[in-house]
Amino acid sequence: MVQIHKGGRNPKLNKALHRYVFRLTDQENARFLSLFEDSGLDTKAKFIVALLFERQIKSIKIDAGAMEYCTKLSRLFAQFRAIGVNYNQIVKILHTTFGDKKTVFYIGKLEKQTLELADLCKDILILSKQFESEYLLNKEKL
């Protein structure tokens, strides 16, 4: 005997047959929608079931300003690493191509620029710590 395939979805093994209805005020609904959006779940039904059966729901809030700050700071430190590589290459080239007097002269100029860069780096670290203490840590307390 040949089986005829009817098509369509395979039936679920454990169908959700029971339905419950409840009503919310405008304030309750606004709070419910806010919690639902923060949960990251894709349907309200899954969210309600998770709340009822005390499943753990994780709420993640992303601060765009802090995220942008961290991204730009990471790029800046990547540039510092690139400067360090270039610094080593320049010193090596100076030693191999120029005499002692020219090498000392150019390394002296390079040293002045390096000191300015170090001061800039200290300022960046101070500002970063200030940003972290005033902005990021205060946000966690809220």
Secondary structure, 3 states (H helix, E strand, C coil): CCCCCCCCCCCCCCCCCCCCCCCCCHHHHHHHHHHHHHHCCCCHHHHHHHHHCCCCCCCCCCCHHHHHHHHHHHHHHHHHHHHHHHHHHHHHHHHHHCCHHHHHHHHHHHHHHHHHHHHHHHHHHHHHHHHHHHHHHHHHHC
